[in-house]
Amino acid sequence: GALLEDFPTTFDADTLTSYEVGYKADFGRRLSVDLAAYHLVWDNIQLFGQVSGFGFNHNGEGARVNGLEGSVSYRPARGLNLSANGAWIDAELTDDTPAIVGGFDGDTLPYTPKVSFGLNADYEWDLSGLGEAYVGGSFRFTGDQKAGFRPGGLPQRDIDAYATLVLRAGVDFATFAVEAYARNLTDGRGITSLGGDGAGIPDGGLEAAFIQPRTIGLSLTAGF
């Protein structure tokens, strides 16, 4: 059809101009802070599209990204490390894309959650000279996102927020280490990509990729 007649066979380089200010400080040995704010101007942005199951790269006119990022690390006692990090990102097109891509001025850039953050806690101690033992955990939150642009005036699909929890414990000896872990303990069904328009999937189905499901295991590492 008309869209296939416009199918791009090449794409051009893009240009990214970044303006950033930051602050980094250590307050004694226990507390450190790292903050940054930035503004990105993205000219000739490279975009991905799909028509009738065929993927392609194409160029849009431009986009802009405003963001804030920060991390804090706190060590209240020997062997204990607590940290948090987070980001706020506002990313959108500043012009319409070619019709075959389907993006419009003001649309959110795909797979760019506005809010995300993580919390981490780790504690390690000495086993009377035999090795180092440790326990820890991490919590990660990824906010709502938009999927890829869609041609024909169709809106971007919404991707819901999700969270993951990781627990770990182990012992690191001189010549080998053993670790028990539980990844994505709550078995969250976070989506990392979503699409499939016109790909011939029956009953209007979509192609989706998910994060790793709940995984519990034991690993053994040996050095040589």
Phi, psi and omega in degrees: 000193182300323181294319180294329177295333179266006184301123183283141178255346177219166172213157187261166175292150176255170180228129182239122177248126187243134173240123188218142170232149183211168179217131179221132183208149172245129178252088187070204180269350190263329189232132175224145184227139179222118182231147179209143172232141184213158175226123182246135173248119189244103180266144178056041187305136177276131184232153178251139177222175181211133177225124178051038177085359180256125179270155180206161171252143181213171179248138169258175180290309183183172178206166174221150182227127171246135184210156173231135178223150179199156176214148178226134177235132183228131181239084186287339181209163181302127178086349182255125180231121177246138180211156177217144176216152182201165180210144170237125185228128175242104188233126182208159174292147175251000176209161173294147174272172170304149186302328182293337176277313174098010180268152180235154177310125180096350178292145179288138176296137184299146173056043178234088180296137181292325182231135172209150177201163179219150177233135183225143175218130180220139177224131179227152181210160183274136179262062177051041178085353180281333182168186178248128175258154180207153171223153180190171178203154178221138175240132182229130178243131176239120186285181179303145180225170171248141176280190185294164176291154182229130180289171178079019178077009180282141181285158174296147176279149179272140174242122185289155175295157177209163180224151178228150179232130179238133174238146182209151176202144181188180178226133179249104178271181183294320186248347178207164180223147177232138181220136170255140184214156172224111182256140185050055187302326181276000179058044177297148183251056180292137181262131179255341173204150184209129180183208177111011178302127176073016183269007178078020179281129184298152173057032176069023181292162181238155171272131180218144174243136184245160174292166180301131179290178178308127182225120180242130185200180180225131180238148178231125181238132180237142178258152181235000000 
